[in-house]
Amino acid sequence: MLRFPWWKILIIFLPCIWGVYNVVPHFFYSQVEKYNDIQAQIALGQLPENETLISDTPTWSHWAPSRIVNLGLDLRGGAHVLVEVSLEEVYSERLSSYWPDIRNSLRTIRKSVGSIKQVSGGINELLIEIGAQEGLLEAIDLVAKEARSIGAGGLEVSSKGDNVIKVSLGENERKKIDNQTMEQSLEIIRRRVDEAGTREPTIQRQGERRILIQVPGLGSAEELLRLIGKTARLTFHSVKNNKVSCNKKVNLETIILPSSEDRALCLSLQKKSVVSGSELTNAQPSFDQNNRPAVSFQFNPVGGRKFGEYTKENIGNPFAIVLDSEVISAPIIQSHIPGGAGIITGSFTVDESNRLAILLRAGALPASIRVLEQRTVGPELGADSIKSGKIAAIIAGSLILLFMALTYGLFGLFANIGLIINIALIFSIMATMSATLTLPGIAGIVLTIGMAVDANVLIFERIKEELQVNKSIFRAIELGYEKALTSIIDANVTTFIAAIILFTLGSGPIRGFSVTLGIGIITSVFTAVFLTRLIVSLYIGFARPKELEV
């Protein structure tokens, strides 16, 4: 049909107008990007709303569209890090958390088992030594019953030797812990990166225990590792002795940790912490009474109560602040500290206090991470990639526009209008989706430019065939669009399925390519089947040509 009612014309033209309107910010990319950064800072309360910009900084009108496609790591430069999470560390911590309940339960049959003590074991085992061998079976039954009562049904209880009970995590329980640990690690890394004010990072799980972090715009991989590499496990311990040998043997109730100020100096601490960083609600960089960089903190009500009670009962005693198995400060408690607020002092620089505050606010990683791969993509390389991508897109687009105009005349110009609007729609949709454009993504756009004219070529060739058998102009155009539609749908649906598979199974650059390819296929079909048909219809209706220049 070549006659379009007004509502169909409106439905076709509105997305095109929207695409052209929203693609405008991309012609002023750096200007809009600065405007968006300032707006983000205002939203976070880091800048007042009436903040005046530096005179040489271009501004962007608040009423104009400001969504732009984010540039990926290979275009902007930045940091790429692949890390592996040490999941086994969580097994030991989880088993250790069950020890107090198991010990209390065994004490109820003290006459049968004799002495009870925890002994050193492997990664996935809690070993309990009892004094009386004859009470071993009774103790195993009691421990298994206690495990079920405290909700630890995934524990396996067995004997290891004549008088040792072995408690370990079952396979299903380990898988459950692994998934929880990875999800928690992903969330904490994401929080840390977001707190640092970075733009559109890529943080995703790879395999069972690996995490890929890509942060565009960051100076180096080392800077990213300083932000995410620390476990940032903060604990507060009572001090038994502040000057001991670092090689001194200790029991299971005591730990020996080095001081961050003097690695040769070690402190003997109570293993069980008084309060931990998981009970923090806020941490901010600040300065101590001597105007040295420090970090102020605030506990939640539970942590605040424990902190207040301990300081009240231990005035005059040292109190160790431990970060990642290192004593960063061991101040003397001068007075009762109610309310759960305090300050962490140490040999910090301003940057280090800022970074520590970010780590504490984001929370501690549930396990340490090991760096498998790290690299820094320089901004110069990113700029070269953008330049090469622009040149490729301009050359490809120009040749296609020229080819269509020379081959199909006026109808080729109609196809070129559809192609230009098609590209505008791709960028506008990607900006609305907050999608990230990568170098393979540019390749997808260049490929889309070539594919975008395929549908028009099929349609125009069908129209020419109909004209050659003496069909009227109106009938030839109608039959050209109708008969070419099946081929267009078949070709694009199969390619779209391939794009979905690439997105589902691929990662990183492959996904970037599949996103632009998939969006390009949808917009290409829309512009070829609907937009150019409408333009041809309007031309035929107003010009009433006696011959077609196809």
Secondary structure, 3 states (H helix, E strand, C coil): CCCCCHHHHHHHHHHHHHHHHHHHHHHHHHHHHHHHHHHHHHHCCCCCCCCCCCCCCCCCCCCCCCCCCEECHHHHCEEEEEEEECCHHHHHHHHHHHHHHHHHHHHHHHHHHCCEEEECCCCCCEEEEECCHHHHHHHHHHHHHHHHHCCCCCEEEEECCCCEEEEEECHHHHHHHHHHHHHHHHHHHHHHHHHCCCCCCEEEEECCCEEEEEEECCCCHHHHHHHHCCCCCEEEEEEEEEEECCCCCCCCCEEEEEECCCCCCEEEEECCCCEEHHHEEEEEEEECCCCCEEEEEEECHHHHHHHHHHHHHCCCCEEEEEECCCEEECCECCCCCHHHEEEECCCCCHHHHHHHHHHHHHCCCCCCEEEEEEEEECHHHHHHHHHHHHHHHHHHHHHHHHHHHHHHHHHHHHHHHHHHHHHHHHHHHHHHCCCEECHHHHHHHHHHHHHHHHHHHHHHHHHHHHHHCCCCHHHHHHHHHHHHHHHHHHHHHHHHHHHHHHHHHCCCHHHHHHHHHHHHHHHHHHHHHHHHHHHHHHHHHHHCCCCCCC
